[in-house]
Amino acid sequence: MDEMPGMRFGHAGTIVEGKDDTTADKIERMRAAGIAVAERIEEIPALIKERILATRGH
């Protein structure tokens, strides 16, 4: 990070594949790939529960 002044990395704001797009674009690509994306921290427990149940076949 110190070698890249002005760059900020964090969650969906991270540069992905060198593309200059929005966080919303990155979130949409992650969801299209089947990745669960929480937009609020409060959503994480429900997303985890959903994934656990899905792996158990429920």
N, C-alpha and C positions, 0 to 999 in steps of 0.2 A: 504494500500500500504506500509506503513512504516514497517509493520510486515512481509513483503515479499520482502526482499532485493534481487535485481537482477531481479525482475519480472517487466515487462512492459505491460501495458494494453492500448489498443487503437484500435478501429474499428475492422477490420478483423484480426488483429494481436493478439487479445485476445484469451486466452485459451478457447476452446469450448469443453464441455463434457470431459475434461481431456485428449483429444487427442493431440498427439504431431505431428501435421502436418503443412503444409505450409499455408501461407495466400491464395495462389491460390486455395488450396483444400477447405478452408473455404468459399471462394467466390463462388466456384462451387456448394457447398452444399446449400448455401443461394439462389443462382439462381435456383437450382433444386427445392427448396421449394417455388418458386414464389416470392422471395424477390428481389426488384429492387436494384442493386448494382452500385453505381457510382465509377468509378476508378479515375475520376478527378472531382474536385469541379464544373467545368464548365458544367458537365453533369447533375447536380441535377435539374435545372429548367425543362429540357426536360423530365426527368424521372417523375417529379411531374405532369407535364402537361399530359403525357401519362397515368398515373394512374388515374388522375381526369377524363379524357375522357373515360377511360375504365369503371369507376364506373357509368358513365352516359349512357353507352350503345352506345358510338360512335366508 
